[in-house]
Amino acid sequence: MNTFDIVIEEDRRAFVPGEILRGRAIWMLEKPAEYLELSLFWQTSGYGTQDMAVVENMRFERPELEEEREFSLTLPEGPYSFRGKLITIGWYLELTDTEGNDAVQKEIILSPTRQEIVHPA
């Protein structure tokens, strides 16, 4: 089984729109892979149809079996991280292997206040 980790600079979890998110993708692979992929995306959950949009993909070509590589992504203007009674919008970083069999996700908050926007029940 492959092992993946995403380490965000200064262990931060909350960001403002337009900010640069920096970190390291770390992996230990059982067998060689053509590439690994880091994705930044948001998705909804809760009542109704789930929606999702990938904002950016970054490929790590010809990865060594055990390695770490730095990354930096400019965060978009929105949508903001939101939690309401019927719907939630969450932001995630995900590192996956070529086949999509193994992955790790790290949730982040994107908001002008660096706090999830909460709609009272």
Buried (B, 14 or more C-beta within 10 A) or exposed (E): EBEBBBBBEEEBEBBBBEBEBBBEBBBBBEEEBEEBBBBBBBBBEEEEEEEEEEBBEBEBEEBEEEBBBEBEBEBBEBBBBBBBEEBBBBBBBBBBBBEEEBBBBBEBBBBEEBEBBEEEE
